[in-house]
């Protein structure tokens, strides 16, 4: 009799074929029948598995209740993501469960999106597209003017792998100054002539601010009414990190009261953003549905790394990307 394969619960089987095949060669896969299963369905399906391949589920987080439902056989949880706020890492470590994730793979794609949003807002692409669609396009319309990134001051909040990828892309825009803030100075900043400043100084000096930091107790709600009051009236806020970092009510007021000039958001709180959100009616606010890392290459590489993390743990080897 051949040995029984390890059982892996996977939250989404619609992943890159290479990754799925790699997992199926060595493991038995179990998954929920619904694309968006209830918490109870997840708890029923996860019973007795040896590993969990986690990709976002709206109903459930990897918390104590889920771990209890999985049971004592669980050896590893690998998340197909760069973030890990949906996982109770301390609880898993207490139980001796290994944790894997993909911290740097999505950085290029997310940095591309940050620049895309910035250009979209400063050149007023949303308004311009509306003018073309409605026939309101007029040549030499002086009331319709945007801004330039050239010779401006850009501030990056958080200077990890995504922040540095953004800085790399900004070099070609010939900035006046590039600022960043965070817990400490980064040696890598010297490559981009980026200046380390306090959060308050970054708010006051930046024409454009790009959020790339992690969500934690320090950053949650850091862009609030007080922060917007310190920003320049011509400033633009870009968020490609996590929606909870920005107080959406305060942002709405800041835009409507012209305390800041515009905003571009790939992340919101909640997600999906309700269709009656006042932010959706503000023409100088561009919002996309959390798609910064949704590229073929990024999703493929993340899926393969997630599988590699699982297989390494099940084989008693070091995880290639442990948390």
Backbone torsions as a table, in degrees:
resi	resn	phi	psi	omega
1	UNK	NA	129.7	179.5
2	UNK	-72.3	147.1	-179.5
3	UNK	-63.2	146.0	179.8
4	UNK	-69.5	136.5	178.9
5	UNK	-75.2	150.9	172.9
6	UNK	-62.7	147.3	179.3
7	UNK	-99.3	130.3	-178.8
8	UNK	-121.3	124.9	173.5
9	UNK	-86.9	125.4	179.1
10	UNK	-121.3	130.1	-174.5
11	UNK	-77.5	-18.5	-178.0
12	UNK	-151.1	117.3	180.0
13	UNK	-89.2	-2.7	179.6
14	UNK	-86.6	59.8	-179.8
15	UNK	-115.0	176.7	-178.5
16	UNK	-54.4	135.1	-176.3
17	UNK	-58.0	-36.6	-179.6
18	UNK	-61.7	-41.0	-179.3
19	UNK	-69.6	-43.9	-179.2
20	UNK	-63.2	-41.8	179.2
21	UNK	-64.1	-42.2	179.0
22	UNK	-59.7	-40.3	-180.0
23	UNK	-71.8	-41.6	-177.4
24	UNK	-67.7	-25.9	179.9
25	UNK	-64.4	-30.1	-173.8
26	UNK	-120.2	-6.8	-175.0
27	UNK	-138.8	157.3	168.1
28	UNK	-93.2	132.3	-175.7
29	UNK	-102.6	134.4	172.3
30	UNK	-123.0	143.4	179.6
31	UNK	-153.0	163.7	177.4
32	UNK	-74.9	151.1	-179.5
33	UNK	-75.8	-28.0	-180.0
34	UNK	-88.6	146.5	176.0
35	UNK	-66.9	-35.1	178.6
36	UNK	-123.7	75.3	-174.0
37	UNK	-70.3	155.2	174.1
38	UNK	-73.2	165.1	178.0
39	UNK	-59.0	-40.0	-179.5
40	UNK	-64.2	-40.0	177.0
41	UNK	-61.6	-41.6	178.6
42	UNK	-62.7	-46.2	-178.4
43	UNK	-62.0	-36.4	179.1
44	UNK	-69.3	-42.3	-174.4
45	UNK	-74.2	-29.3	-173.5
46	UNK	-81.9	-5.9	-175.9
47	UNK	-58.2	127.4	171.3
48	UNK	78.0	7.3	-177.3
49	UNK	-76.9	159.0	179.6
50	UNK	-92.8	-23.2	-176.8
51	UNK	-152.3	157.9	177.3
52	UNK	-127.8	125.6	170.5
53	UNK	-98.0	109.5	-171.8
54	UNK	-106.5	121.5	167.8
55	UNK	-126.2	146.6	-167.6
56	UNK	-38.7	130.8	170.0
57	UNK	-125.0	131.1	-176.8
58	UNK	-68.5	-23.1	-173.2
59	UNK	-92.1	-16.0	-164.0
60	UNK	-143.6	146.7	169.6
61	UNK	-117.6	166.0	175.6
62	UNK	-85.8	86.8	-176.5
63	UNK	-121.8	-172.0	-176.9
64	UNK	-58.0	-41.8	-178.7
65	UNK	-63.4	-41.8	178.9
66	UNK	-66.0	-42.0	179.9
67	UNK	-64.4	-38.4	176.0
68	UNK	-62.7	-41.4	179.8
69	UNK	-64.8	-37.2	-179.8
70	UNK	-66.7	-42.2	177.1
71	UNK	95.2	-177.3	-169.8
72	UNK	-72.9	-13.3	-179.1
73	UNK	-75.4	-15.4	-173.8
74	UNK	-65.4	123.1	-177.2
75	UNK	-110.7	-27.0	-174.7
76	UNK	-153.5	142.9	169.4
77	UNK	-121.4	120.7	178.8
78	UNK	-116.7	124.3	-177.8
79	UNK	-101.8	132.0	177.7
80	UNK	-85.0	69.1	-175.2
81	UNK	-162.7	163.9	173.7
82	UNK	-93.7	-20.9	177.5
83	UNK	-96.2	166.2	-179.4
84	UNK	-144.5	19.5	-179.6
85	UNK	-69.2	-14.1	177.7
86	UNK	-85.0	1.4	-177.1
87	UNK	-121.1	137.8	173.9
88	UNK	-86.4	85.1	-173.5
89	UNK	-64.5	-41.1	-179.4
90	UNK	-61.5	-40.9	179.3
91	UNK	-64.4	-39.9	179.1
92	UNK	-67.5	-39.6	179.7
93	UNK	-67.2	-34.8	176.4
94	UNK	-62.1	-32.5	-178.3
95	UNK	-90.6	-0.6	-179.4
96	UNK	75.4	21.2	178.5
97	UNK	-90.6	126.8	179.6
98	UNK	-76.4	151.6	-176.1
99	UNK	-129.4	129.6	176.9
100	UNK	-125.0	154.7	177.2
101	UNK	-158.1	-175.7	-177.1
102	UNK	-128.5	81.6	-168.7
103	UNK	-69.4	-29.3	-170.0
104	UNK	-115.1	-12.8	-172.4
105	UNK	-61.1	-38.8	-175.1
106	UNK	-85.1	-3.2	-174.4
107	UNK	-56.1	-46.7	180.0
108	UNK	-60.9	-43.9	-178.2
109	UNK	-66.2	-40.8	-179.6
110	UNK	-67.9	-38.2	177.2
111	UNK	-64.1	-40.2	175.9
112	UNK	-58.2	-43.5	-179.3
113	UNK	-65.2	-37.6	178.3
114	UNK	-58.5	-44.8	179.2
115	UNK	-68.7	-38.8	178.8
116	UNK	-59.8	-47.2	179.6
117	UNK	-64.0	-42.2	-179.6
118	UNK	-60.7	-47.9	179.1
119	UNK	-64.0	-38.3	-179.9
120	UNK	-62.1	-41.1	-177.7
121	UNK	-74.6	-49.5	-173.6
122	UNK	-67.9	-27.9	177.3
123	UNK	-97.0	7.6	172.6
124	UNK	55.1	46.0	-175.9
125	UNK	-65.3	-35.0	179.6
126	UNK	-62.4	-44.9	178.6
127	UNK	-67.1	-39.4	-179.5
128	UNK	-64.1	-41.3	178.6
129	UNK	-63.5	-38.8	178.4
130	UNK	-62.4	-40.6	179.7
131	UNK	-63.4	-40.3	179.2
132	UNK	-66.3	-44.2	-177.6
133	UNK	-65.4	-35.3	-174.5
134	UNK	-96.1	0.6	-179.6
135	UNK	76.2	18.0	-179.5
136	UNK	-92.4	12.8	-178.1
137	UNK	-72.0	123.6	177.9
138	UNK	-129.8	136.7	177.1
139	UNK	-69.4	146.6	173.5
140	UNK	55.4	40.5	179.2
141	UNK	-82.3	101.7	-173.4
142	UNK	-68.5	-21.6	179.1
143	UNK	-73.6	-14.9	-177.3
144	UNK	-104.6	88.5	-178.6
145	UNK	-133.0	139.0	177.2
146	UNK	-104.5	-156.7	-179.8
147	UNK	-127.9	176.2	-179.9
148	UNK	-121.8	152.3	173.3
149	UNK	-84.9	-29.4	176.5
150	UNK	-52.3	133.8	174.3
151	UNK	63.1	24.6	178.7
152	UNK	-106.5	173.6	174.7
153	UNK	-109.7	122.5	-179.3
154	UNK	-114.1	134.0	177.0
155	UNK	-113.2	133.2	178.9
156	UNK	-112.2	123.5	179.4
157	UNK	-94.8	106.9	-173.6
158	UNK	96.2	125.6	-175.2
159	UNK	-127.3	46.0	172.6
160	UNK	-81.3	-151.1	-174.8
161	UNK	-63.9	-37.9	179.4
162	UNK	-71.6	-44.9	178.5
163	UNK	-58.2	-40.7	179.1
164	UNK	-69.8	-36.1	176.7
165	UNK	-65.3	-37.5	175.6
166	UNK	-63.9	-45.9	179.8
167	UNK	-58.2	-41.9	179.3
168	UNK	-59.5	-41.3	-179.5
169	UNK	-72.9	-27.4	-178.2
170	UNK	-77.3	-18.5	-176.1
171	UNK	-56.0	-40.2	-177.2
172	UNK	-69.8	-9.8	-179.7
173	UNK	-86.5	-0.9	176.9
174	UNK	55.6	61.5	-178.3
175	UNK	-70.3	158.6	169.9
176	UNK	-75.1	-48.4	178.5
177	UNK	-146.7	147.8	172.5
178	UNK	-122.3	119.3	-177.4
179	UNK	-112.8	156.1	171.7
180	UNK	-149.4	154.6	175.5
181	UNK	-135.1	159.6	-178.4
182	UNK	173.3	-164.2	-177.7
183	UNK	-72.0	-29.9	-177.0
184	UNK	-157.9	166.5	176.2
185	UNK	-66.4	148.2	177.7
186	UNK	-115.4	128.2	179.9
187	UNK	-61.1	-32.9	-178.6
188	UNK	-63.3	-20.4	-177.1
189	UNK	-62.8	-25.6	-178.5
190	UNK	-62.3	-30.4	-179.2
191	UNK	-64.2	-25.5	-176.3
192	UNK	-112.7	11.4	-177.6
193	UNK	53.0	37.7	-179.3
194	UNK	-87.1	136.3	-176.8
195	UNK	-100.5	131.7	177.3
196	UNK	-82.7	122.8	-179.5
197	UNK	-135.6	170.2	175.6
198	UNK	-73.8	163.9	178.6
199	UNK	-60.9	-44.0	179.5
200	UNK	-61.0	-42.1	-179.7
201	UNK	-65.8	-39.4	178.5
202	UNK	-62.4	-41.3	178.4
203	UNK	-61.1	-42.2	-174.6
204	UNK	-75.7	-31.9	-171.5
205	UNK	-96.6	-18.3	-170.0
206	UNK	-88.1	136.4	169.1
207	UNK	-78.2	-37.4	-179.5
208	UNK	-132.0	136.2	-178.4
209	UNK	-123.1	129.3	-179.2
210	UNK	-118.8	122.5	-179.0
211	UNK	-92.7	120.6	178.1
212	UNK	-132.1	10.4	-175.0
213	UNK	-80.1	167.9	176.3
214	UNK	-78.8	156.2	174.1
215	UNK	-85.8	123.2	174.0
216	UNK	-152.5	-173.3	-177.1
217	UNK	-64.1	-25.8	179.6
218	UNK	-78.7	-34.2	-173.9
219	UNK	-96.9	-16.4	-178.4
220	UNK	-61.3	120.5	178.7
221	UNK	71.5	18.7	-175.6
222	UNK	-69.2	-27.1	174.0
223	UNK	-92.9	87.5	-177.5
224	UNK	-117.1	-168.7	-178.1
225	UNK	-58.1	-40.5	179.9
226	UNK	-63.8	-41.3	180.0
227	UNK	-65.9	-44.1	-178.7
228	UNK	-65.4	-29.9	179.8
229	UNK	-68.8	-19.5	179.9
230	UNK	-92.9	-12.8	-177.7
231	UNK	-79.8	158.6	178.9
232	UNK	-72.6	150.2	-179.1
233	UNK	-68.8	-18.8	177.3
234	UNK	-96.2	7.3	-171.3
235	UNK	-81.2	157.0	178.5
236	UNK	-126.7	135.7	178.2
237	UNK	-107.1	129.3	176.8
238	UNK	-119.4	130.3	179.3
239	UNK	-125.6	113.7	174.5
240	UNK	-121.0	20.1	-177.3
241	UNK	-100.6	-91.0	177.8
242	UNK	-140.3	142.9	-175.2
243	UNK	-61.5	-33.7	-175.9
244	UNK	-68.2	-11.1	178.7
245	UNK	-70.3	-24.3	-177.9
246	UNK	-110.9	129.3	171.7
247	UNK	-75.6	107.3	-172.9
248	UNK	-66.4	-33.8	177.8
249	UNK	-65.9	-42.4	178.2
250	UNK	-65.7	-37.7	177.9
251	UNK	-64.6	-42.8	178.7
252	UNK	-58.1	-46.6	179.3
253	UNK	-63.6	-42.0	-178.6
254	UNK	-61.8	-38.3	179.3
255	UNK	-73.2	-45.8	-178.2
256	UNK	-67.2	-34.4	-179.0
257	UNK	-91.3	5.3	176.1
258	UNK	59.7	33.8	172.4
259	UNK	-73.5	-30.4	171.7
260	UNK	-131.2	165.3	-170.8
261	UNK	-88.0	-34.9	-176.7
262	UNK	-169.6	175.1	179.9
263	UNK	-152.1	150.3	173.9
264	UNK	-133.3	123.3	-174.2
265	UNK	-126.3	124.5	169.2
266	UNK	-99.6	-9.2	-179.7
267	UNK	-131.1	143.6	-178.5
268	UNK	-139.6	172.1	173.8
269	UNK	-136.4	111.9	3.8
270	UNK	-84.6	178.5	171.7
271	UNK	-124.6	128.6	-4.2
272	UNK	-65.8	152.7	177.0
273	UNK	-71.8	131.4	178.8
274	UNK	-56.8	142.6	-176.4
275	UNK	-68.3	-14.8	177.1
276	UNK	-96.8	12.5	177.2
277	UNK	-61.7	131.2	179.4
278	UNK	-62.1	-22.1	178.8
279	UNK	-61.8	-31.4	-177.6
280	UNK	-69.7	-18.1	179.1
281	UNK	-94.3	0.2	-178.4
282	UNK	-93.7	117.9	-170.6
283	UNK	-67.5	-26.8	179.5
284	UNK	-96.2	28.3	174.4
285	UNK	-126.6	115.6	-179.9
286	UNK	-102.0	125.7	-177.1
287	UNK	-126.5	129.2	176.4
288	UNK	-119.4	157.7	-169.7
289	UNK	-87.2	57.5	176.7
290	UNK	52.8	58.1	-174.6
291	UNK	-116.9	9.6	-174.8
292	UNK	-56.3	-41.4	-177.6
293	UNK	-94.1	4.7	-176.8
294	UNK	-85.4	70.3	171.7
295	UNK	-119.9	155.1	-177.7
296	UNK	-56.6	-45.9	-177.1
297	UNK	-66.8	-45.7	-177.8
298	UNK	-63.1	-47.7	-179.2
299	UNK	-64.5	-37.5	177.4
300	UNK	-63.8	-49.3	-177.3
301	UNK	-66.5	-36.8	177.5
302	UNK	-65.4	-42.0	-179.7
303	UNK	-64.3	-43.4	-180.0
304	UNK	-64.6	-42.4	178.8
305	UNK	-64.0	-38.1	178.9
306	UNK	-62.3	-43.4	176.9
307	UNK	-63.8	-42.7	179.5
308	UNK	-62.2	-38.0	175.7
309	UNK	-61.5	-43.8	-179.6
310	UNK	-64.5	-50.2	-177.1
311	UNK	-63.0	-38.4	178.6
312	UNK	-61.6	-44.8	-179.3
313	UNK	-64.9	-43.1	-178.7
314	UNK	-67.5	-26.1	179.1
315	UNK	-94.1	4.3	178.4
316	UNK	74.3	23.2	-179.6
317	UNK	-105.4	160.6	176.2
318	UNK	-62.9	140.0	177.0
319	UNK	-68.7	136.8	177.3
320	UNK	-65.8	-25.5	179.5
321	UNK	-144.1	76.4	-178.9
322	UNK	-82.0	156.8	174.0
323	UNK	-94.8	NA	NA
